[in-house]
Every structure is written in C-alpha cells, then in structure tokens.
Amino acid sequence: MQDEQRQHERRPIDLVVEVQAPIKCVLSDVSALGARLTVDCATVLPNEFMLVLNNELRRWCRVKWRSDDQVGVEFVAMPEAHVRSEDSDVSRRVA
C-alpha cells in the first residue's frame, strides 16, 4: 500500500460493491475524497469508472494507484457525457 499522504482520515470498512461490468470488489476503506478497493486482479479496472455502492449511491472514481489486488481511487465529478447519458436513462424509465 502507498505511504500515508491522505488529506482526510479513512474509516475501515468491509463492504461488497460493484464496479461497472459488474466487477465484484470489496470496499476496504473509505474517506470523503476516495477509497481503497480490494479486487481479484487490479488490472481489470479501467482508469475511471462508476462505483456502485447501492441502488441510490454511486461515485465516479479515478484510479490513483494499483497493486496486485488493491486499487486506490479518488472520487471525482462524473464526466459530462456520462451525466447526459444517465439523465436520458432516467427520462426513459420515468416515461
């Protein structure tokens, strides 16, 4: 794991979450600005992805570091193209 250079304290957590495809991973710790995910193979995760915590809580993530089985991510604003796509998905479900 990386040297401790975090701006916000992380809380230990052990929660199964999904990433896109879905790729199963475990949320190992989390802070206001990012998280550490444990996965079978860290190289399968793209550099940016949507982390799905539950049906209502999602975070767009950017990979900051990788090891064999862990990934450190920062939470970032969702790219504009994805925001428009999600808005149209919601419109179709409501209609």
Beta strands, then each sheet from edge to edge (+ up, - down):
strand 1: 11-19
strand 2: 23-30
strand 3: 34-38
strand 4: 48-52
strand 5: 58-66
strand 6: 70-75
sheet 1: 1+ 2- 3+ 6- 5+ 4- 1+
end
